[in-house]
């Protein structure tokens, strides 16, 4: 991935971007079409499976059939069916040819599929032009394949780095004997339950951890507000979801961590660095497990009054032996 230097947004281009493409009403259908195209290309090559090299070693499976790389690892192409930058990039390539495949706020799947399958587009006047095919986008020798892979890599590398750092942090603070494992890419436990890291205790029981980035935290009355978390998804309670959330710091919080129990987690909104309202997490103060943030007791939200030093110390002391 050394040649992936540009940001995903820069590669995707314009007029379609990460932001405005979200308003389209049939992105699920769009993604399903792209997933079918990856199957069309890689199934004949015996590289379409629900068992990767990693899941085979662990005796598990991936959450669905998908593309395998030559070394039988789970391919980044398996994210094309739900990747907004990829969606924008493909629409922009058609737009460059003066072909607008969006009508009434919907992607015209018929026009798109005919074009990507035949390499041609015919307008109402019978004029025909050549257009990119599914192989151009998704085949490893396709002219746009590297762009597709780099866009996906650009949005996943930070998450992978955060997970690696979180694993080291968890091992360093754990007071319970057991083994630590990261999930295989595409593993059913990761995708369906939201578990990125598992702690296997000596008695055979397990504890699951969802790892997220964060770039802001403050205390609001009885809750912690954690922002800059990417997709602020609410996961089910254990055993059908993670036992804990682990947040790895970005920006001014680089190399800082904070851990909460997956209990009474709610969504709220906060302002990002560009002033835009984005989804954030709200955790009750009783769910905090541990943190490595200096001065967290002084990080009070907005107009909230008072710090939380004593409460913070009490709940951390109460929960300190859970991991």
C-alpha positions in Angstrom: 0.0 0.0 0.0 3.0 2.2 -0.3 1.6 3.9 -3.4 -1.5 5.0 -1.5 -0.5 8.6 -0.6 -3.7 10.6 -1.4 -6.6 10.9 0.9 -9.7 8.8 0.1 -11.7 12.0 -0.5 -9.0 13.3 -3.0 -9.1 10.1 -4.9 -12.9 10.0 -5.1 -13.0 13.4 -6.7 -16.1 15.5 -7.5 -19.0 16.4 -7.8 -19.9 13.3 -5.8 -18.3 13.2 -2.3 -18.5 11.3 0.9 -21.0 13.9 2.2 -23.4 14.4 -0.6 -23.6 10.8 -1.8 -25.2 9.9 1.6 -28.5 11.5 0.5 -29.1 9.1 -2.3 -31.9 6.7 -1.6 -30.8 3.4 -3.0 -27.2 3.0 -1.9 -28.0 -0.5 -0.6 -28.9 -1.6 -4.2 -25.8 0.2 -5.5 -23.6 -1.7 -3.0 -25.3 -5.0 -3.8 -24.6 -4.6 -7.5 -20.9 -3.9 -6.8 -20.7 -6.9 -4.5 -22.1 -9.1 -7.3 -19.4 -7.8 -9.7 -16.6 -8.8 -7.3 -18.2 -12.3 -7.2 -18.4 -12.4 -11.0 -14.7 -11.7 -11.3 -13.2 -13.7 -8.5 -15.4 -16.8 -8.1 -14.1 -18.3 -11.4 -10.6 -17.8 -10.0 -11.4 -19.9 -6.9 -11.0 -16.8 -4.8 -14.5 -16.4 -3.5 -15.0 -18.0 -0.1 -16.2 -17.6 3.5 -13.0 -19.1 4.9 -9.8 -17.1 4.8 -6.4 -18.3 5.9 -6.9 -16.5 9.3 -10.4 -17.9 10.0 -9.3 -21.4 8.9 -6.6 -21.4 11.6 -9.1 -20.3 14.2 -11.9 -22.6 13.1 -14.2 -19.8 12.3 -15.7 -18.3 9.2 -16.2 -14.8 7.7 -19.6 -13.2 7.9 -20.3 -13.8 4.3 -18.6 -15.1 1.1 -16.1 -12.6 -0.3 -12.9 -12.1 -2.2 -9.7 -13.6 -1.1 -6.2 -12.3 -2.0 -3.7 -14.6 -3.7 -2.4 -15.5 -0.2 -5.9 -16.4 0.9 -6.3 -13.3 3.1 -9.5 -11.4 3.2 -9.5 -8.7 0.5 -10.2 -5.0 1.0 -12.6 -5.4 -2.0 -15.1 -6.9 0.4 -15.9 -3.4 1.6 -17.0 -2.1 -1.8 -20.7 -2.8 -1.0 -20.8 -0.3 1.8 -18.1 2.3 1.1 -19.2 5.8 0.3 -15.9 6.9 -1.3 -16.1 4.0 -3.7 -19.7 4.9 -4.6 -18.7 8.5 -5.2 -15.7 7.5 -7.3 -17.7 5.3 -9.6 -20.4 7.9 -10.2 -17.7 10.6 -10.8 -16.1 8.4 -13.5 -19.4 8.3 -15.4 -19.9 12.0 -14.8 -16.5 12.7 -16.4 -18.1 11.3 -19.6 -21.1 13.6 -19.2 -23.2 10.6 -18.1 -25.4 11.3 -15.1 -26.5 8.0 -13.6 -28.4 9.7 -10.7 -32.0 10.6 -11.3 -34.5 11.8 -8.7 -32.0 11.2 -5.9 -31.6 7.6 -6.9 -28.7 5.8 -8.7 -30.1 4.5 -12.0 -29.1 0.9 -11.5 -30.2 -0.1 -15.0 -28.0 2.4 -16.8 -25.1 1.7 -14.4 -25.2 -2.1 -14.7 -25.5 -2.1 -18.5 -22.6 0.2 -18.8 -20.4 -1.7 -16.4 -21.2 -5.0 -17.9 -20.9 -4.0 -21.6 -18.5 -1.1 -21.5 -20.9 1.0 -23.5 -23.6 3.6 -22.9 -26.2 4.7 -25.4 -28.2 7.9 -25.0 -31.7 8.6 -26.2 -30.4 9.8 -29.5 -28.6 6.5 -30.2 -25.1 7.9 -29.6 -22.8 5.3 -28.0 -19.7 6.0 -25.9 -17.3 3.7 -24.1 -17.6 3.6 -20.3 -15.6 1.8 -17.5 -16.5 -1.8 -16.9 -16.7 -3.8 -13.7 -13.3 -5.2 -14.6 -11.8 -1.7 -14.8 -12.8 -1.0 -11.2 -12.4 -4.4 -9.5 -10.1 -6.7 -11.5 -6.5 -6.6 -10.2 -5.3 -5.5 -13.7 -8.1 -2.9 -14.1 -7.2 0.7 -14.7 -9.0 1.9 -11.6 -8.3 -1.0 -9.3 -5.5 0.7 -7.4 -7.7 3.8 -6.8 -10.4 1.6 -5.3 -8.0 -0.3 -3.1 -6.3 2.9 -1.9 -9.6 4.6 -1.0 -10.6 1.6 1.1 -7.1 1.3 2.7 -7.2 5.0 3.5 -10.3 4.7 5.6 -9.2 1.4 7.4 -5.6 1.9 8.2 -6.2 4.2 11.1 -8.7 1.7 12.6 -6.2 -1.1 12.2 -3.5 1.0 13.9 -5.8 1.9 16.7 -6.7 -1.8 17.3 -3.0 -2.7 17.4 -2.3 0.0 20.0 -5.4 -0.9 22.0 -4.3 -4.5 22.2 -0.9 -3.5 23.7 -2.7 -1.2 26.1 -5.1 -3.8 27.3 -2.3 -6.3 27.8 -0.4 -3.8 29.9 -3.3 -3.0 32.3 -5.0 -6.4 32.6 -5.1 -7.9 36.0 -6.9 -11.1 34.9 -4.9 -14.1 33.5 -5.8 -15.1 30.0 -5.0 -14.9 26.3 -5.6 -12.0 24.0 -6.7 -12.3 20.4 -7.5 -9.9 17.6 -10.3 -10.9 15.2 -9.6 -12.0 11.7 -10.7 -9.4 9.0 -14.3 -10.2 8.1 -14.7 -12.6 11.1 -18.4 -13.1 11.9 -17.8 -12.2 15.6 -16.3 -8.9 14.6 -18.9 -7.9 12.0 -22.0 -9.3 13.6 -21.2 -8.6 17.3 -18.9 -5.7 17.0 -16.0 -7.4 18.8 -12.5 -6.5 17.6 -10.5 -8.0 20.5 -11.2 -11.0 22.7 -9.8 -11.8 26.1 -10.0 -15.6 26.7 -9.9 -16.1 30.5 -8.3 -19.2 32.1 -11.7 -20.6 33.0 -12.7 -20.5 29.3 -15.0 -17.5 29.5 -14.4 -14.6 27.1 -14.7 -10.8 27.2 -15.1 -8.8 24.0 -13.9 -5.3 23.2 -15.0 -2.9 20.5 -12.2 -0.5 19.5 -12.9 3.0 18.4 -10.8 6.2 17.8 -11.7 9.4 19.7 -10.5 13.0 19.5 -12.6 14.6 22.2 -14.1 13.8 25.7 -15.9 15.8 28.3 -18.1 15.3 31.3 -21.7 16.5 31.2 -23.7 16.1 34.5 -23.7 12.4 35.0 -22.3 11.3 31.6 -19.1 11.2 29.6 -19.4 12.5 26.0 -16.9 10.8 23.6 -16.5 12.3 20.2 -14.6 11.8 17.0 -15.4 8.1 17.1 -16.2 7.5 13.4 -19.4 5.4 13.2 -21.1 5.9 16.6 -22.9 2.6 16.4 -24.8 1.2 19.4 -24.0 -2.4 19.9 -26.1 -5.0 21.6 -25.5 -6.0 25.1 -23.2 -9.0 25.8 -23.1 -11.9 25.0 -24.6 -10.6 21.7 -22.3 -7.6 21.7 -19.0 -6.4 23.2 -18.5 -6.2 26.9 -16.4 -3.1 26.7 -15.6 -0.1 24.5 -11.9 0.9 24.1 -11.2 4.3 22.7 -7.8 5.1 21.3 -6.9 8.8 21.2 -6.2 10.8 18.0 -4.8 14.4 17.7 -4.2 16.0 21.1 -5.2 12.7 22.8 -2.7 10.6 20.8 -1.6 7.5 22.7 -4.3 8.0 25.3 -7.0 5.4 26.0 -10.3 5.2 27.9 -12.4 2.1 28.5 -16.1 1.9 29.3 -18.5 -0.9 30.0 -21.1 -1.5 27.3 -23.9 -0.5 29.5 -26.7 2.1 28.9 -24.7 3.5 25.9 -26.5 6.2 24.0 -26.0 8.4 21.0 -25.7 12.2 21.2 -24.2 14.9 19.0 -21.1 17.0 19.2 -19.3 19.5 17.0 -16.3 18.3 15.1 -13.3 20.5 14.3 -15.1 22.0 11.3 -18.1 23.0 13.4 -20.4 20.3 12.0 -22.7 18.3 14.2 -21.7 14.6 14.2 -22.8 11.6 16.2 -21.0 10.9 19.5 -21.3 8.4 22.4 -22.8 9.1 25.8 -21.7 6.8 28.7 -22.9 7.0 32.3 -20.2 7.9 34.7 -20.6 4.5 36.5 -19.4 2.7 33.3 -15.9 4.0 33.2 -13.2 1.3 33.8 -9.9 3.0 33.2 -8.2 5.8 31.4 -4.8 7.3 30.7 -5.9 10.9 30.1 -4.3 13.6 32.2 -6.7 16.1 33.6 -9.9 14.3 32.6 -11.7 15.5 35.7 -11.4 19.1 34.4 -12.8 18.3 30.9 -16.4 19.6 31.5 -18.8 20.0 28.6 -20.2 23.4 27.7 -22.2 24.9 30.5 -22.0 21.9 32.9 -20.7 22.8 36.3 -18.3 21.2 38.6 -15.6 18.5 38.1 -15.8 14.8 38.7 -12.5 14.0 40.4 -14.0 12.1 43.4 -16.6 10.3 41.3 -14.1 9.4 38.7 -11.7 7.9 41.2 -14.5 6.0 42.9 -15.9 4.3 39.8 -12.5 3.4 38.5 -11.6 1.9 41.8 -14.9 0.0 41.8 -14.4 -1.4 38.2 -10.6 -1.8 38.1 -10.5 -5.6 38.4 -12.9 -6.3 35.5 -10.2 -6.7 32.8 
